[in-house]
Amino acid sequence: MALPQSFYDMLENPAILGLCTVIGMFFSPLWVAFFVGVIVGWLWKPKWARLGKEKLTISLAKCLDFASPSSASSPSKSVVSPMKSCSSSPCLNSIKMYPPNPESLLLKKGMDKKPSSSSSPVKRASSSSEEISDAVTIADLHHLWLLVEEKDGGLPWIQMMDRCTPTMSYKAWRREPKDGPPQYRSSTVFEDATPEIVRDLFWDDEFRPRWDDMLASSSTIEECPATGTMKVQWIRKFPFFCKDREYIIGRRIWESGRHYYCVTKGVDCPSLPKRDKPRRVDVYYSSWCIRAVESRRGNGQLTACEVLLFHHEEMGIPWEIAKLGVKKGMWGTVQKIEPGLRAYQEARASGAALSRSAFMAQVNTKISPEYLQSIGADDNSAENESVVASDKPQGVNIPKMLVIGGAIALACSLDRGLVTKYVLFGVARRFANMGKR
């Protein structure tokens, strides 16, 4: 009985109670973080760890698919994902990050095409067809040019990655508008590559599955041989707890010197109604500028190729989860592109026949650099003078000394221990700083 009595005496001591309360305050966030980590780790478990869990997987997929925030689909407000780096890979590719085997990417001359490409008949539009020509217009070129020149008037870009290999360098930025999904910008430089071969690589849907393992199938819906405009359908594989995604993409290329402005974006397609599976992605923008740049070897030769990509999309997944997928899978996805590029170079050097989509990549609308510069000449002065207002809400102006003084009085009245006073002072400082903001 002596031990319980002493235990009760300890509990009746206010100092002991205060210490226990403070310890609980310090350790409760750690427990919360632990349980959150367990839940997130369980959600991201690989396929082999989910055998026999089909019912739970289905319920999880429904939760994520219906939890997506809404956003508008305006090309002037949205942009980019480096994760697809120079292409359009969705942001949750972080689950598969194994580097590909370059030998498996070699394209033999005369080999059979991948079965992922649909063999359905293609509707070829004449040069006067309004439907296909309106899918991607000169306004989209103007918007892409403003992004490349950093004159679009959007929020500043925040750098999030800077990596390199002996033959490739990669940088990525992000910004988060208030009325849309996160936007991404990336710069990828390939050594010993021409803009033309890189342009064809990203347009070649038949070859893409050899380096983009998220592309399940692709088919051409409509094309215009006069302008090179295409309307294509992509089905992309997503992690097991999400439905696959369908993309209806309009795309076109403009050439200015050896600068290629490649626009791809989500478009409507009345002939293909939406289905429950795969889920269609309506808000989609992935466009890039491909140009020759000086090699890192410092020889002054333009033997390298830069791909400046701008990407964003609304995948039907909460944005915070999508950002986590981008951060984890971005570099792994980018690393898969270079072996694909080298294999594509070897295939073209060996005389392999062009696919239809690669042939359409060579049908470009030529424009002069002077015309590009004159497109937004009237808007430049206004854009240069525009200032982005701060998004931080105005806090209540609480006098700092009043808050800290109250904390001192409260600490002295509760307890003489240093730990309790330290916690109260820390909370007081936070409130005072919030009031100043």
N, C-alpha and C positions, 0 to 999 in steps of 0.2 A: 504493500500500500504506500510505501514511502516514495516510490518512483512516480506513480500517478499524481500524488499530492504535489511533488516538486514540478511536475509538468504543468499542472493547473496554475501553480504560482508563476511560472514563466509566462503563461498565456495572459495572466492578469496584468503583467508589466506592460505599460503603454510603449515603452521603447522597443520591446521584443516584437509587439504587434506591428509597429511602424517599420521595423527592419524586414519582417516577413512580407509586409505589403510591398515594400520597395523591391525586394528580391522577386516577388511575383510579377511586378511590373517589368522588370528587366528580362525575365525568362519567358514570359508569355509570347512576345514576338518571335522568339526562337522556336517555340512549339508550333506557332502558326506557320512559320516558314517551313518547318519540317513537314507538316501535314500537306501544305501546298506542293512541296517538292515531291512527296510520295504520289499525290494525285496526278501532277503533270508527268512524272515518270511513268506512271501506269498508262496515261493516255497516249504517250509516244512510244509504247512498247512495240517491238517488231512483230511481223506476222507470225513467226514461229512460236511466239509467246502467247498467242491468242487462240490457240486451238481449243475448240469446245466452248468458245465465248461468243457465238454468233448473235444470240439475242441481245447481249449487252452491247455489242458493236453496233447493232442496228439502232438501238435507242440513243446511243451516243451520236451517231450520224445525224439523226433527226434533230437533236438538241443543237448541234453546231449549225445545221443548215437553216434553222429557223431563227438563229440568234444574230443574223447579220444586220448591221446598221444600214440605213438607206442613204443613198447619195445620188447626186445629179450626174448626168453623163455629158458634160460640156467639155469639148476639147480644149477650150481656152482656160479651163480651170484645173485641168489635170494633166498629168504627164507620166512618168517613167518607172521601170524596175530593173536594176542591174542584175538582179538575181537571174533574170532571164538573159542576162547579159547579152546584149546584141541580138536578142531574139525575144521570145516570149514565154519563158518557163514560169509557171506559177510558183508562188513563194514558199511552198512547203516542201521543197525538194531536199530538205535537210536530212531526210531519213536515209537516202541512198547517197553516199559520198565516196564510194570506192572509185579510184581512178581507173579509167577504161584502159583496155589493152590496145595499143595502137595497131598491132597486127590484125586484130579483129575488125578494124575499121576500113581496111583496104578494100577498095572497090575494084573487082576484076572486070576487065573489058568483056562485055557481052554477058555479064551475069544477070540472073533473073532479078526483077524488081521485088521490093519488099511487099508482102501481102497487106501491109497496113494501109497502103494507098488505094483508094477506091478506084474501081475501073468503070464507074458510072459515066454515062455520056456527059460531055461538057457543052454548055450552051455558049456558043461564040457570038458575041455581039458585034454588030457593025459599028463603024466609026460614028454613026449618027444615033446610036442607041443612047437614050437619056438615062436609063436606069443604072447602067454600069458606070457611065461617065460621071454621074453625080455621086457615086459611092465615095470617091476621094477626089477633092477639088483643089484649086489653087489656094483656097483659104487654109487648107491643111498644110500645104507647103509653106505658106506665110507663117503659120503658127510654129512649125518645126524650125524654121530659120530664126525666129525670135528666140526660141529656146537655145539653139546652138550659139547664138550671139549674146545670150544672157540679157535680152532686152524684152522679155515677156512681162515684166512688172510683177512677177510673183515673189514669194517669200525667199529669203536667202537660203542657199544650200548648206547643209551641215555635213562635213566629211565623216564617213563611217568606216572606210576601209582603204588601205594602200598596200598592195601586195605585188610581188613580181617573181618571175622565173628568168632563167637566162635568155629566153626567147619571147617573153610576154610580160607586160606590165598591166596592172589593173587598179583603178581608183573608183570609188563609189561615194555618192552623196545622197542625202535624203532631206525632204522637207514635208511638213504635215499641214496642209490647208485645213481650215475649219469646216469646209463644206464638201469634203471628198476624201477618198482613201489616200494613204501616204503615197508620195511621188518620189521616184528614184531617178538618179542620173549617174551614168557610169562612163568611164573612158577606158577602153581596152586597146592596147597597142601590140600588134603582132609583128615581129621581126621577119624580114624576108617574105613579105606577102604583098600582093598588089590589091588595090581597091576593087578591081573587077572580079578577082577570084573570091574575095570575101563577100562581095555583093551576091554573087551566084550561090555561095554556100548557104547564106541565110534564107535565100528564096527557094532553095531546092528541097521541096517537101519529100521527095522520094529518098534523098540521102539523109535527111535530118534524123530519122530514128537511129542512125548509127552513132550519133553523139548526143542526142537528146532522148533519154530513155523514158521521159514522161509523155511523149507523143504516141498515143495508141493508134490513131488513124488520121488520115487527111484525104480530102477530096476537093476538086475544083468545081465550083458551082457554075461560075460564069467568068468569061474573060473577054477582053477587048484587044485584038491583035494590033490595032492602030496606036493605042496609048500605053499598052502594057498593063492596064488596070485589071485586077483579078478580084474575084469574090470566092473565098475558100472556106471550108469547114474543117475545124480541128476538133478532135476528141483527145483530151489530156487526162492522164492517170493521176489521181490524187491519193493521199494516204488512206489506209483502210477504213478510218473512221469518217471519211467524207465520200460523197458521190463523185464520180468522174465529172469533168466539166466540158461543156461544148462551147466552141468559139466560132462565130460567123464573122470572118475578117475581110475587110476591104483593104486592098494594098496597091500601091503605085510608086514608081521611082522617077525622080527628076535628076537630070545630070547638068552640072554647072562646072565646066572644066573637067577635072577629075575628082570632083566632089559629088557624091551620090546621096541625095536626100530621099530616104526610103520611109514611106509612111504606111503603117498598118494600124488599123483601128477597128473596133466593133461596129458592125452595120446591121441593118434590118434585112430579113429575108422572109418575105411572106410565103414563099413556096416551101419553107421548112418550118412548120410550127414548133413551138416549144414542147418539150417532153419533161416528164418527171425525172427520168434518168436517161442520159446524163443531164445535169443541171446547166442551163445556158448562162454564160457570162455576158451581160449586156454592156456594162461599163468597162471598156478595155481600150488602152492606148499604148502602143509600143512602136516607137519610131526612132530612126537613127540616121546619123550622117557619117558616111564612110569616106575617108580621104587619106592621101599619101602624106606621111610625115617623115621627118629626119630620123635616121636610125640612132639608137643609143650608143652605137659604136663610135660616134663622133667623127665620122668620115665625111659629113656634109651631104650625104646622098639620101634621097627620098626613097629608101628601100623598105621602110616600115609602113604599116597601115593602121590608122586609128579608127576605132568605131565609137562614136559618141552617142550613147543610147539614152532615151527618155522613156520611162515606163510607169504605168499605174494600171490597176484593175480592181474591180469590186468582185471578189470571188465568192461572196456569200459566207465568209468566215470573219469572225470578230477581228478588227484591225490589229489589236494588240497581239493576238495569236499569229496573224499573218506577218507582223513585223518580226516576231521571234523566229518564225520559219525563214524569213529572208536573211536575218543576221546569221543563223546557224548554217544555212545551206548555200549562201551566196558564193563563197570562194570555191566550194566543191563543185558547184555547177559550172562556174567559169573555167575551172581547170579541165573540164571535159571538152571544151570547145576546141582548144588548140590541137589535140590529137586528131580530132575530126577534120580540122582545117588542113593539117599535113597530109592526112589520107586523101582528102579531096584534091589537094595539089598533085599528088602522085597519080591519082586516077585521071585527072585532066591531062597531065603530061604524057600519060600512056595512050592517050587518044580515046578515052571512054566517051561514048555518045552522051549528049546532053539530054537531060530529062525535059519534059514539057515546061515544068515550072522554072527550071534554070534557063531555058530558052526565053521565057517571058521576062526574066530578070534583065535580059539584054535589050528589051524594048523600052527605051527611056524617052521621056520628054525633055528635050534639050533647051536650056535657058542660059542667058548670059549672066555673069556675075554682077554687071551693072543693073540688070533688071531685078535681081535679088535684093540689092541694096536699096533700090527705089521703091520696093513694095511697101515698106513701112516707114518711109522717110517722113511722112506727115505726123506719124505717131511718136517718133523718137524724142522730140523735144518735150512732149507732155510726159512720156514715160520716165525721162531722165529727171524731171522735176518732182515726180510722185514720191511720196514718202510713206512707207508702210507704218501704220499706227500700231502701237503696242497692244497686244492681246491680253495683257494682265489686267484684271479688274482692280478698281480702286478700293483699297482696304480702308477700314475705319481708322481714323487717326487717333490712336491711343497713346497718351504720353508714356514714354518709356520709364521714367522715374516713378510714375504712379504705379505701374504694374510691378516693378521690382521691389518697391517699398512695401506693397501689399504682400508680396511673397515673403519678404523678411519677417514681417509681423506674423504671418501664418506659420512659418517654419519655427519661429521661437515659441509660439504658443502650443504647437503640436509636440515637439520633441527637441531634445538637445543634440541628437545625433547628427553627424555630418552628412550621412547618406541621404536622409530625407531632405535636408536643406539643399543638397546638390541637385536632387531631382526637381524640387520646386523652383530653384533658380533657373534651371535649364528650361523648364516649361514657361517661366515668366519671360525669359529672353526670346523664346519663339513667338509668344504673343506680341511682344513689343516689336519684333522685326516684322511680323505680319501687319501690325498697325501702321508701321512706317511705309510699307509697300502700298 
